[in-house]
Amino acid sequence: MAKTISRHRSKLAVPIKRRRGIWQYFSLYREGVITGAADNDPSGIATFAQVGATTGFSLIWLLALITPLVVAIEEMSARIGVVTKQGLNRVIKTHYGVRWAIVAGLIVLICNVATIGADIAAMAEIVGVFTNVSWEILVLPLALILAALLTIGSYAAISRYLLVVTLALLVYVAAVFTIRIDTAELINQLWPIRWDGSLMLLVAAVALLGTIISPYLIFWQTTEEAEDKTTIKDLRRERSGVTIGFIYANLIALVIILIAATVFKGDRLIESATQAALMLKPLAGHWAFILFSVGIIFSGLIGIPVLAASTAYTAAEALSLPASLSKSIKQARGFYSILVGSIVISALLVLTHIPPMIMLLYTQVLNGIVTPILLVILLLVANNKKIMRGHTNSWSANLLGIASIVLMLGLDILLLIKWLT
C-alpha cells in the first residue's frame, strides 16, 4: 500500500525538516478526513439544508453537541480496527457470535441501501435537469457507473481519489461569506434554547443525528484502519485524523444550515434540487444550480462508494467471505457481488414518485432510529479487554458513548410519541 511503502522509504532516507503543505496534512490524516467527508454525502447535504430550511438556526446547538459525540464514537471504531486488524463485524462474529453479526449486518444493509438509493436519486435529479431527462430513467445508469468505480483499482488508489473529492465541499464555505446572516436572530434562536416539540423539529433533530452518527461510518472507520494496516504506534495520529475529519465535516454542516436558514427563513421544506440550489444564489447568481450540482455530485462520489463498501464488508464478514477492496474480483467474488448488488438494488428500490430531496431526509431519520443498537454493540467491543488488549475505552469515551445512546433514544421516543398522537 502507498502509506506502507512511504514508511519504509522514510527509514532509508536522510530526514530533512520541511514545512508541511495543506495537502500533506490532509494526506497524513487521510482515513479520518475521508470518513468525515463521507458523512457529507448528498443525504447529509440535503439533511443539513432541510434542518436550516425548516427549523432556522434553532438546532445549531444540537450540531455542536453532536460533534464531540461522533468524534468519540469514530475514535472507538478506529481504535478497534488498529488493535484487531479486522473489520468490526468480523470482530463481533468472533467474540459475540454469528447472530449478533447478522443483526449488525442487517441494520447496516437496510440503512445503507435506503441511503444509497436516495443519494443516487439526488444525483439523477441533478443530471436530469441538465439533460431534460426524467431522473427515474437516469438512476440505473448512474448506479452502474458508481459500481464500476469500486470494482476497478486498489484501495490505495480509491482512497487517494476520495481524498481529492473531499475538497469540493469547500464550495459551501465560500458561499456562507456571500450572504448576510441576521446575527440578532441567530442569537435569539440559539439562546435560550426553545424546544416546542413539533413534529418537524423532531424529524429534523433525529435526521441530523442519523446523518452524522450513521451506521455505515461506524463500520467504515474500522475497515479503513484494518485495510491500511495501521499500527498501535499510529493510534495518536489516527485519533487526530478522526477529530480533524469530523470537525471539518461538521463545519461544512454548520455553514449549510446557516445558509439554508438565511435563505429559506426556517419555515419551509425543500422539495427539489432546484429549490435547494437557491442557497448558493448569493454566491453564484445564475450559476447557483451548477455550483450546487457540483457539490451534490462530488459528495455522492465520496459517500456512495463508502456506503457500498461498508455494506459489502459488513455482510462479507458476517458470512466469513474474503473481503477487501485491495483484492481482485477473482479473490473476493462474494464481496464484490454484495458491493455491486447493494448499489443496483438501491437504485431499483427508489424508482418511486417521492421527491429525492425529501427521500434523502427520511432515510436519515431511519438511521437515527436504528443506530443506538449499533452503538451499544460498539461500546461492548471497545470495553472488551480480551479484544482490545490494553486499549479499552477510557471513562470519558464511555461517558460520551453512553450520552450518544441516551440522546438518540430520547429523541427517537419523542418522535414516535408525536407521530402516533
C-alpha angles and dihedrals in degrees: 000000000000095000094048092050091050091052092053091048091051090060091057098043128083106251114246119191109231135163112255117238122220092261091055091053091050091047093048091056096034100139095051094044093050093047092047093047091046086061086068097061119139090282090053094047091046092048093050090048091049091048091055094040095051105031104023115210094333098103099047088100088060091052089052090049093049095053099075089039095056091043090055092047094048091045088057090050092048092048092051090053093047095048100040100032086218138102116264097249092051088054091048092050094048097049105025103029139255094283093064090044090053092048091051091044093051093050091051092043095051095045094043096048090051093047096044090052093050091046092051090047090054092050090047091052089054093049090044092058091054095044098036089233125132110263091229090065092052098049099084097044090050090049092054092049091051091047089054090056090064099041095059128062132014130289090255091057093045093049091051090052091048091051092056092049093054089071091065089074089072088081088083091053089054090049096056091063091060098059131074109236115204098236094188091053091046092055092042092055095043099049129070091022110240119206113181094170093228119163093244092051091051092046090051093047095049091045090050091053092043095053095046100038095037129163098240095053091055090057097036095056091056091047093050092054092047093046092050092047092231113187133222089255088064095055095103091051091048091052089053090048092053092047093049092044096054097040086053091048095047093047086057088049090051095053092047090052091047092050094046092046091051096045100040098032093226096277108096143059116236107235103180143024088246090060091045091053089066086080089073098042094098088057102038108016109198088003091063095103092050091050092047089048091054089052094050096044095045092046088051089054087057101040106038096055089049092047093049094043093049089050091051094046093048094048095042092050091051089050094043093241124150106267128188138117086216091063123085122249089255091054095049109023094152093049094051092043090057091045095052092037093054091055096045094044090048090054093050093048094057096056091116135113093254109122108250094231091058092041089056092055097051095047086061091051086057089052091051092052099051103031095084089069090058092046090057090053091046092053091049091053095043091052096045107110092197091059102035099041100209095334100091123140122293118231089257093053090050091048092052092044093051091045089055092053093046093047094048095044092047093053091043091055093047090049092050092049092048092047093053097044 
